[in-house]
């Protein structure tokens, strides 16, 4: 199927913008090593580029090849990932690294379906790796692409509907420059990030505005459309930091909940906010053990996609060891090497909290 004049105009001017005006710099742009491309794409899932840059550099420095990543202790990998969130990405990263290292002798697959079959890789990531590393003719379709196509072609079909996903996917692949898929995909991603932005897009200076339906009809901020509204839940997590002779009680979080495989302090979850001044919430855990209250933190808050987390931290010292099912006490060195969720690490590194660590 051939492209119509407006589609040809879009592709031609998008490529022109990329060659003449695109100044967006990222360390993985132009990269051909599928390992580094894969690593950057996994890090940038659900993560802003500004935040992901340092993580990318640290991972490459610590694990220069996929064999290094596959052989690394999982605890070390999770610790390096600490603060990025969405830890399932890290878990899948480890699984895929081990598989490629062991089963494929460290060689990344060079066919789209084979890439797509890897743990933690979906159509977008497979298209990015395939086009950038191997020149495969598959279009990337992410939030930037949805937004650019919806606005330019004036498409009001919800991007999160089955019809919308199919429509935008087909259109993206129809527009794809099959001879230069890497350049085209990079141009689309960058254009959506720096020109056709979600808020305050640079419409007046955009080289495509003469044919942009949303710009001409003054509906830029109305597109793209989503049909589903995310319903957010709220959880209240109260943590007890127990110090016994320089040791702190911790446990590894289990499956089927947030922060799987990460570590946490002694947790009591509540249905709502709790007054902590008398430590009633923790009395059963402390029992008759004599303790000294060191501090009660302010309320911390973290926003996740479908969840808002509130909570506080209480630090005490105890005279005798405490037996708490599922928890163990660790010393300073072991504690410092453990990966914690951002919600907890924010507290552990908060300079405004007195006597925060041991």
DOLO-842141 format. One record per residue (C-alpha): residue number from 1; residue in three letters; x, y, z. Coordinates in nm, 4 decimals. Example, Ala and Ser with C-alpha at 12.3 -4.5 7.8 and 13.67 -1.06 7.14 Angstrom:
<fivexs>
FIVEX  num  residu         X         Y         Z
FIVEX    1     ala    1.2300   -0.4500    0.7800
FIVEX    2     ser    1.3670   -0.1060    0.7140
</fivexs>
This chain:
<fivexs>
FIVEX  num  residu         X         Y         Z
FIVEX    1     unk    0.0000    0.0000    0.0000
FIVEX    2     unk    0.1453    0.3338   -0.1089
FIVEX    3     unk    0.1511    0.6441    0.1057
FIVEX    4     unk   -0.0805    0.9350    0.0229
FIVEX    5     unk    0.0680    1.2845   -0.0328
FIVEX    6     unk    0.0086    1.3949    0.3267
FIVEX    7     unk    0.1773    1.0830    0.4640
FIVEX    8     unk    0.4751    1.1365    0.2312
FIVEX    9     unk    0.4945    1.4988    0.3468
FIVEX   10     unk    0.4978    1.3855    0.7089
FIVEX   11     unk    0.7782    1.1332    0.6580
FIVEX   12     unk    0.9897    1.3653    0.4416
FIVEX   13     unk    0.9704    1.6561    0.6848
FIVEX   14     unk    1.0166    1.4402    0.9921
FIVEX   15     unk    1.3439    1.3080    0.8468
FIVEX   16     unk    1.4437    1.6610    0.7440
FIVEX   17     unk    1.3805    1.7852    1.0993
FIVEX   18     unk    1.5869    1.4990    1.2380
FIVEX   19     unk    1.8842    1.5758    1.0136
FIVEX   20     unk    1.8753    1.9550    1.0291
FIVEX   21     unk    1.7231    2.0499    1.3658
FIVEX   22     unk    1.7315    1.7582    1.6059
FIVEX   23     unk    1.9958    1.8335    1.8699
FIVEX   24     unk    1.8769    1.5870    2.1314
FIVEX   25     unk    2.1808    1.4018    2.2648
FIVEX   26     unk    2.1730    1.0675    2.4453
FIVEX   27     unk    2.4632    0.8230    2.4946
FIVEX   28     unk    2.2845    0.5354    2.3201
FIVEX   29     unk    2.1830    0.7271    2.0058
FIVEX   30     unk    2.3505    0.5683    1.7067
FIVEX   31     unk    2.4445    0.2671    1.9176
FIVEX   32     unk    2.4584   -0.0655    1.7320
FIVEX   33     unk    2.5339   -0.2963    2.0243
FIVEX   34     unk    2.1999   -0.4713    2.0970
FIVEX   35     unk    2.3012   -0.5259    2.4603
FIVEX   36     unk    2.3412   -0.1530    2.5251
FIVEX   37     unk    2.0268   -0.0684    2.3278
FIVEX   38     unk    1.8294   -0.3284    2.5241
FIVEX   39     unk    1.9670   -0.1993    2.8540
FIVEX   40     unk    1.8794    0.1615    2.7718
FIVEX   41     unk    1.5280    0.0689    2.6597
FIVEX   42     unk    1.4547   -0.1347    2.9720
FIVEX   43     unk    1.5837    0.1441    3.1968
FIVEX   44     unk    1.3709    0.4018    3.0150
FIVEX   45     unk    1.0488    0.2032    3.0513
FIVEX   46     unk    0.8415    0.4083    3.2984
FIVEX   47     unk    1.1453    0.6305    3.3617
FIVEX   48     unk    1.2331    0.9817    3.2477
FIVEX   49     unk    1.5508    1.0137    3.0394
FIVEX   50     unk    1.7022    1.2598    3.2884
FIVEX   51     unk    1.6678    1.0036    3.5659
FIVEX   52     unk    1.7727    0.7037    3.3570
FIVEX   53     unk    2.0996    0.8473    3.2210
FIVEX   54     unk    2.3068    0.7937    3.5351
FIVEX   55     unk    2.1679    0.4433    3.5799
FIVEX   56     unk    2.2611    0.3554    3.2224
FIVEX   57     unk    2.6191    0.4721    3.2716
FIVEX   58     unk    2.6501    0.2854    3.6031
FIVEX   59     unk    2.5154   -0.0391    3.4546
FIVEX   60     unk    2.7493   -0.0224    3.1556
FIVEX   61     unk    3.0435    0.0462    3.3856
FIVEX   62     unk    2.9515   -0.2402    3.6202
FIVEX   63     unk    2.8425   -0.4856    3.3500
FIVEX   64     unk    3.0125   -0.4000    3.0168
FIVEX   65     unk    2.8755   -0.7121    2.8461
FIVEX   66     unk    2.5726   -0.9314    2.8839
FIVEX   67     unk    2.7975   -1.2059    3.0252
FIVEX   68     unk    2.9020   -0.9721    3.3082
FIVEX   69     unk    2.5387   -0.8961    3.3871
FIVEX   70     unk    2.4390   -1.2627    3.3737
FIVEX   71     unk    2.7150   -1.3686    3.6122
FIVEX   72     unk    2.6660   -1.0851    3.8627
FIVEX   73     unk    2.5075   -1.1595    4.2028
FIVEX   74     unk    2.1395   -1.0701    4.1781
FIVEX   75     unk    2.1644   -0.8660    4.4969
FIVEX   76     unk    2.4270   -0.6438    4.3318
FIVEX   77     unk    2.2078   -0.5910    4.0245
FIVEX   78     unk    1.9039   -0.4988    4.2338
FIVEX   79     unk    2.1159   -0.2637    4.4459
FIVEX   80     unk    2.2361   -0.0853    4.1330
FIVEX   81     unk    1.8737   -0.0597    4.0156
FIVEX   82     unk    1.7648    0.0867    4.3511
FIVEX   83     unk    1.5578    0.4022    4.3068
FIVEX   84     unk    1.4417    0.3317    3.9510
FIVEX   85     unk    1.1207    0.1618    4.0594
FIVEX   86     unk    0.9117   -0.0924    3.8694
FIVEX   87     unk    1.1492   -0.3646    3.9870
FIVEX   88     unk    0.9923   -0.6313    3.7671
FIVEX   89     unk    1.2020   -0.4725    3.4921
FIVEX   90     unk    1.5171   -0.5565    3.6856
FIVEX   91     unk    1.3989   -0.9106    3.7522
FIVEX   92     unk    1.3295   -0.9633    3.3808
FIVEX   93     unk    1.6630   -0.8026    3.2930
FIVEX   94     unk    1.8434   -1.0664    3.4976
FIVEX   95     unk    1.6396   -1.3545    3.3514
FIVEX   96     unk    1.7026   -1.2432    2.9933
FIVEX   97     unk    2.0736   -1.1799    3.0522
FIVEX   98     unk    2.1180   -1.5296    3.1954
FIVEX   99     unk    1.9253   -1.6844    2.9055
FIVEX  100     unk    2.1238   -1.5061    2.6324
FIVEX  101     unk    2.4547   -1.5677    2.8080
FIVEX  102     unk    2.3914   -1.9384    2.8655
FIVEX  103     unk    2.1705   -2.0458    2.5758
FIVEX  104     unk    2.2820   -1.8089    2.3003
FIVEX  105     unk    2.6474   -1.7757    2.3987
FIVEX  106     unk    2.5961   -1.4063    2.4704
FIVEX  107     unk    2.4718   -1.3249    2.1218
FIVEX  108     unk    2.1525   -1.1198    2.1092
FIVEX  109     unk    1.8944   -1.2614    1.8632
FIVEX  110     unk    1.8731   -1.0610    1.5403
FIVEX  111     unk    1.5172   -1.1454    1.4334
FIVEX  112     unk    1.2100   -0.9571    1.5555
FIVEX  113     unk    1.0084   -1.2547    1.6811
FIVEX  114     unk    1.3092   -1.3987    1.8613
FIVEX  115     unk    1.3738   -1.0639    2.0302
FIVEX  116     unk    1.0051   -1.0333    2.1194
FIVEX  117     unk    1.0102   -1.3758    2.2860
FIVEX  118     unk    1.2650   -1.2626    2.5460
FIVEX  119     unk    1.1461   -1.1993    2.9010
FIVEX  120     unk    1.0469   -0.8378    2.9643
FIVEX  121     unk    1.0496   -0.7341    2.5983
FIVEX  122     unk    0.7302   -0.6173    2.4298
FIVEX  123     unk    0.6575   -0.4968    2.0750
FIVEX  124     unk    0.7980   -0.1474    2.1343
FIVEX  125     unk    1.1288   -0.2648    2.2812
FIVEX  126     unk    1.1628   -0.5413    2.0207
FIVEX  127     unk    1.1093   -0.2859    1.7423
FIVEX  128     unk    1.3642   -0.0487    1.8975
FIVEX  129     unk    1.6314   -0.3176    1.9346
FIVEX  130     unk    1.5524   -0.4679    1.5950
FIVEX  131     unk    1.5657   -0.1400    1.4032
FIVEX  132     unk    1.8566    0.0245    1.5856
FIVEX  133     unk    2.0845   -0.2788    1.6121
FIVEX  134     unk    1.9912   -0.4831    1.3048
FIVEX  135     unk    1.8062   -0.2488    1.0677
FIVEX  136     unk    1.4829   -0.4494    1.0903
FIVEX  137     unk    1.1781   -0.2685    0.9427
FIVEX  138     unk    0.9580   -0.2439    1.2528
FIVEX  139     unk    0.8131    0.0823    1.3808
FIVEX  140     unk    0.8355    0.1764    1.7485
FIVEX  141     unk    0.5000    0.2684    1.8948
FIVEX  142     unk    0.5144    0.4371    2.2349
FIVEX  143     unk    0.3515    0.7376    2.3999
FIVEX  144     unk    0.5492    0.9808    2.1862
FIVEX  145     unk    0.4428    0.8068    1.8659
FIVEX  146     unk    0.0777    0.7858    1.9702
FIVEX  147     unk    0.0799    1.1594    2.0426
FIVEX  148     unk    0.2531    1.2684    1.7220
FIVEX  149     unk    0.0350    1.0558    1.4953
FIVEX  150     unk   -0.2869    1.1393    1.6763
FIVEX  151     unk   -0.2227    1.5117    1.6514
FIVEX  152     unk   -0.0791    1.5321    1.3026
FIVEX  153     unk   -0.3436    1.3128    1.1395
FIVEX  154     unk   -0.6259    1.4277    1.3699
FIVEX  155     unk   -0.7104    1.0797    1.4965
FIVEX  156     unk   -0.9574    1.0745    1.7864
FIVEX  157     unk   -0.9681    0.6961    1.8319
FIVEX  158     unk   -0.8628    0.6257    2.1931
FIVEX  159     unk   -0.5003    0.5113    2.2020
FIVEX  160     unk   -0.5699    0.2648    2.4845
FIVEX  161     unk   -0.8519    0.0836    2.3020
FIVEX  162     unk   -0.7992   -0.2333    2.1015
FIVEX  163     unk   -0.9124   -0.0496    1.7887
FIVEX  164     unk   -0.6743    0.2370    1.8625
FIVEX  165     unk   -0.3720    0.0187    1.9275
FIVEX  166     unk   -0.4293   -0.1645    1.6006
FIVEX  167     unk   -0.4943    0.1550    1.4054
FIVEX  168     unk   -0.1855    0.3390    1.5334
FIVEX  169     unk    0.0326    0.0311    1.5019
FIVEX  170     unk   -0.0678   -0.0190    1.1399
FIVEX  171     unk   -0.0228    0.3515    1.0607
FIVEX  172     unk    0.3192    0.3658    1.2262
FIVEX  173     unk    0.4428    0.0682    1.0242
FIVEX  174     unk    0.2886    0.2062    0.7048
FIVEX  175     unk    0.4780    0.5344    0.7506
FIVEX  176     unk    0.8048    0.3652    0.8474
FIVEX  177     unk    1.0947    0.4282    0.6129
FIVEX  178     unk    1.1854    0.0662    0.5439
FIVEX  179     unk    1.5295    0.1600    0.4076
FIVEX  180     unk    1.6174    0.3672    0.7150
FIVEX  181     unk    1.4099    0.2280    1.0022
FIVEX  182     unk    1.6581    0.3290    1.2723
FIVEX  183     unk    1.6712    0.6938    1.1658
FIVEX  184     unk    1.2943    0.7121    1.1237
FIVEX  185     unk    1.2212    0.5531    1.4632
FIVEX  186     unk    1.4723    0.7769    1.6381
FIVEX  187     unk    1.3244    1.0824    1.4650
FIVEX  188     unk    0.9719    0.9905    1.5793
FIVEX  189     unk    1.0796    0.9358    1.9385
FIVEX  190     unk    1.2830    1.2575    1.9534
FIVEX  191     unk    1.0194    1.4681    1.7769
FIVEX  192     unk    0.7577    1.3597    2.0285
FIVEX  193     unk    0.9941    1.4282    2.3178
FIVEX  194     unk    1.1190    1.7762    2.2217
FIVEX  195     unk    0.8641    1.9273    1.9795
FIVEX  196     unk    0.5267    1.7534    2.0014
FIVEX  197     unk    0.5420    1.7383    2.3814
FIVEX  198     unk    0.2467    1.6413    2.6032
FIVEX  199     unk    0.2344    1.9917    2.7516
FIVEX  200     unk    0.3520    2.3134    2.5909
FIVEX  201     unk    0.4280    2.1630    2.2475
FIVEX  202     unk    0.6293    2.3848    2.0127
FIVEX  203     unk    0.3491    2.4110    1.7577
FIVEX  204     unk    0.4222    2.7611    1.6262
FIVEX  205     unk    0.7793    2.6716    1.5295
FIVEX  206     unk    0.7029    2.3154    1.4186
FIVEX  207     unk    0.7977    2.2391    1.0599
FIVEX  208     unk    0.4964    2.0092    1.0248
FIVEX  209     unk    0.2291    2.2537    1.1428
FIVEX  210     unk    0.1065    2.3430    0.7914
FIVEX  211     unk   -0.0549    2.0010    0.7610
FIVEX  212     unk   -0.1101    1.9120    1.1292
FIVEX  213     unk   -0.4815    1.8514    1.1808
FIVEX  214     unk   -0.4728    1.9204    1.5534
FIVEX  215     unk   -0.2868    2.2502    1.5048
FIVEX  216     unk   -0.5118    2.3682    1.2225
FIVEX  217     unk   -0.8276    2.2815    1.4177
FIVEX  218     unk   -0.6844    2.4104    1.7493
FIVEX  219     unk   -0.7352    2.0812    1.9325
FIVEX  220     unk   -0.3711    2.0016    2.0116
FIVEX  221     unk   -0.4287    1.9699    2.3869
FIVEX  222     unk   -0.7285    1.7394    2.3314
FIVEX  223     unk   -0.5263    1.4729    2.1526
FIVEX  224     unk   -0.4449    1.1919    2.1950
FIVEX  225     unk   -0.7574    1.0541    2.3618
FIVEX  226     unk   -0.7684    0.7828    2.6261
FIVEX  227     unk   -1.0886    0.6012    2.7108
FIVEX  228     unk   -0.9800    0.4603    3.0446
FIVEX  229     unk   -0.9190    0.6528    3.3638
FIVEX  230     unk   -0.6665    0.5087    3.6062
FIVEX  231     unk   -0.8223    0.4431    3.9461
FIVEX  232     unk   -0.5615    0.4979    4.2149
FIVEX  233     unk   -0.5552    0.3123    4.5419
FIVEX  234     unk   -0.3980    0.4374    4.8635
FIVEX  235     unk   -0.1868    0.2369    5.1068
FIVEX  236     unk   -0.0480    0.3331    5.4481
FIVEX  237     unk    0.2810    0.1663    5.5402
FIVEX  238     unk    0.4354    0.2122    5.8837
FIVEX  239     unk    0.7916    0.0950    5.9363
FIVEX  240     unk    0.9738    0.0166    6.2571
FIVEX  241     unk    1.3514    0.0510    6.2415
FIVEX  242     unk    1.4751   -0.1612    6.5307
FIVEX  243     unk    1.8375   -0.1235    6.6346
FIVEX  244     unk    1.9931   -0.3928    6.8511
FIVEX  245     unk    2.3640   -0.3479    6.9178
FIVEX  246     unk    2.4278   -0.2072    6.5691
FIVEX  247     unk    2.2028   -0.4568    6.3933
FIVEX  248     unk    1.8766   -0.3748    6.2178
FIVEX  249     unk    1.5811   -0.6045    6.1498
FIVEX  250     unk    1.4867   -0.6515    5.7850
FIVEX  251     unk    1.3144   -0.8958    5.5500
FIVEX  252     unk    1.2982   -0.9613    5.1773
FIVEX  253     unk    0.9605   -0.8811    5.0230
FIVEX  254     unk    0.7814   -1.1707    4.8578
FIVEX  255     unk    0.6014   -1.2093    4.5282
FIVEX  256     unk    0.2653   -1.0766    4.4102
FIVEX  257     unk    0.3033   -0.7290    4.5553
FIVEX  258     unk    0.4954   -0.4097    4.4927
FIVEX  259     unk    0.8724   -0.4083    4.5466
FIVEX  260     unk    0.9153   -0.7837    4.4955
FIVEX  261     unk    1.2669   -0.9077    4.5868
FIVEX  262     unk    1.3571   -0.5816    4.7624
FIVEX  263     unk    1.4178   -0.5448    5.1346
FIVEX  264     unk    1.2261   -0.3566    5.3998
FIVEX  265     unk    1.2229   -0.2733    5.7680
FIVEX  266     unk    0.9619   -0.4157    6.0039
FIVEX  267     unk    0.6272   -0.3336    5.8446
FIVEX  268     unk    0.2786   -0.2821    5.9797
FIVEX  269     unk    0.0248   -0.1813    5.7154
FIVEX  270     unk   -0.2853    0.0136    5.8122
FIVEX  271     unk   -0.6132    0.0848    5.6376
FIVEX  272     unk   -0.5606    0.4555    5.7003
FIVEX  273     unk   -0.3476    0.7105    5.8842
FIVEX  274     unk   -0.2419    0.6198    6.2396
FIVEX  275     unk   -0.1220    0.8317    6.5302
FIVEX  276     unk    0.2202    0.6960    6.6234
FIVEX  277     unk    0.3037    0.8972    6.9345
FIVEX  278     unk    0.2247    0.6093    7.1743
FIVEX  279     unk    0.3572    0.3327    6.9427
FIVEX  280     unk    0.0381    0.1276    6.9938
FIVEX  281     unk    0.0724    0.0038    6.6342
FIVEX  282     unk    0.3998   -0.1702    6.7196
FIVEX  283     unk    0.3338   -0.2871    7.0774
FIVEX  284     unk    0.2738   -0.6512    6.9823
FIVEX  285     unk    0.6026   -0.6628    6.7916
FIVEX  286     unk    0.8047   -0.5062    7.0700
FIVEX  287     unk    0.6374   -0.7074    7.3439
FIVEX  288     unk    0.7860   -0.6577    7.6918
FIVEX  289     unk    1.1284   -0.5741    7.5557
FIVEX  290     unk    1.2636   -0.2484    7.6935
FIVEX  291     unk    1.3231    0.0056    7.4210
FIVEX  292     unk    1.4249    0.3636    7.3651
FIVEX  293     unk    1.2417    0.5793    7.1116
FIVEX  294     unk    1.4911    0.7613    6.8902
FIVEX  295     unk    1.2595    0.9411    6.6504
FIVEX  296     unk    0.9341    0.9360    6.4555
FIVEX  297     unk    0.9697    1.0555    6.0978
FIVEX  298     unk    0.7379    1.2911    5.9134
FIVEX  299     unk    0.4893    1.1405    5.6691
FIVEX  300     unk    0.6465    1.0244    5.3420
FIVEX  301     unk    0.4570    0.9976    5.0140
FIVEX  302     unk    0.5274    0.8171    4.6879
FIVEX  303     unk    0.3182    0.8165    4.3704
FIVEX  304     unk    0.3074    0.5040    4.1558
FIVEX  305     unk    0.0998    0.4545    3.8422
FIVEX  306     unk   -0.1961    0.2945    4.0170
FIVEX  307     unk   -0.1061    0.3616    4.3768
FIVEX  308     unk   -0.0363    0.6385    4.6250
FIVEX  309     unk    0.1742    0.5305    4.9225
FIVEX  310     unk    0.1856    0.7147    5.2542
FIVEX  311     unk    0.3776    0.6132    5.5614
FIVEX  312     unk    0.6102    0.6916    5.8467
FIVEX  313     unk    0.9185    0.5451    6.0102
FIVEX  314     unk    0.9841    0.4905    6.3768
FIVEX  315     unk    1.3327    0.4182    6.5057
FIVEX  316     unk    1.3915    0.2481    6.8399
FIVEX  317     unk    1.6799    0.0751    7.0151
FIVEX  318     unk    1.6193   -0.2382    7.2193
FIVEX  319     unk    1.8144   -0.3958    7.5046
FIVEX  320     unk    1.7463   -0.7560    7.4026
FIVEX  321     unk    1.6991   -0.9265    7.0647
FIVEX  322     unk    1.3446   -0.9527    6.9302
FIVEX  323     unk    1.1938   -1.2509    6.7516
FIVEX  324     unk    0.9725   -1.1327    6.4652
FIVEX  325     unk    0.8520   -1.3961    6.2213
FIVEX  326     unk    1.0024   -1.3532    5.8768
FIVEX  327     unk    1.2612   -1.0941    5.9832
FIVEX  328     unk    1.6311   -1.1221    6.0518
FIVEX  329     unk    1.8835   -0.8799    6.1943
FIVEX  330     unk    2.1813   -0.7686    5.9878
FIVEX  331     unk    2.4868   -0.5565    6.0588
FIVEX  332     unk    2.5913   -0.2273    5.9051
FIVEX  333     unk    2.7907   -0.3693    5.6148
FIVEX  334     unk    2.5229   -0.6154    5.5045
FIVEX  335     unk    2.2512   -0.3532    5.5501
FIVEX  336     unk    2.4349   -0.1039    5.3270
FIVEX  337     unk    2.4493   -0.3567    5.0416
FIVEX  338     unk    2.0784   -0.4374    5.0376
FIVEX  339     unk    1.8419   -0.2934    4.7744
FIVEX  340     unk    1.5477   -0.1055    4.9249
FIVEX  341     unk    1.2405    0.0468    4.7573
FIVEX  342     unk    1.2682    0.4174    4.6884
FIVEX  343     unk    1.0071    0.4845    4.9567
FIVEX  344     unk    1.2431    0.3403    5.2204
FIVEX  345     unk    1.5722    0.4583    5.0706
FIVEX  346     unk    1.4362    0.8146    5.0668
FIVEX  347     unk    1.3983    0.7857    5.4431
FIVEX  348     unk    1.7346    0.6168    5.4933
FIVEX  349     unk    1.9136    0.8978    5.3091
FIVEX  350     unk    1.7041    1.1864    5.4409
FIVEX  351     unk    1.9455    1.4313    5.6004
FIVEX  352     unk    1.6598    1.5953    5.7898
FIVEX  353     unk    1.5987    1.2796    5.9922
FIVEX  354     unk    1.8268    1.2754    6.3006
FIVEX  355     unk    2.0271    0.9640    6.3910
FIVEX  356     unk    1.8756    0.7947    6.0927
FIVEX  357     unk    2.1028    0.4958    6.0591
FIVEX  358     unk    2.2864    0.2911    6.3156
</fivexs>
